[in-house]
Amino acid sequence: MDLSEFKGKATYEQIKAYVVEQTGLKVSSLYIAQIKKKCGLDVGENFNLQKSENARQPQCTPEKEDAIIQAFRHFGII
C-alpha cells in the first residue's frame, strides 16, 4: 500500500489524536484552524457563522500551538 498520496493530508481528528498521544493536551478544531490560518494553509469554509459581530473567540495557548505545529510536521502538512 502506497501512503505517499496521503502525505500532507490529515483530518482534524487525526491531528487531535496525535496531540493527545504526544503531549496529553486536548485541542479543539477551532485551535487547529487558527494555527492553519497562522501558517498560511488552506482552511475550509465555515458554515457555523457567528450570530453577532462582536462575539469573543478563544485563542490558542502557546503550548497548544507548539503541539499542533509539531503534529503538522509529523503529518507532512508543513
Buried (B, 14 or more C-beta within 10 A) or exposed (E): EEEEEEEEEBEBEEBBEBBEEEBEBEBEEBBBBBBBEEEEEEEEEEEEEEEEEEEEEEEBEEEBBBBBBBBBEBBEBE
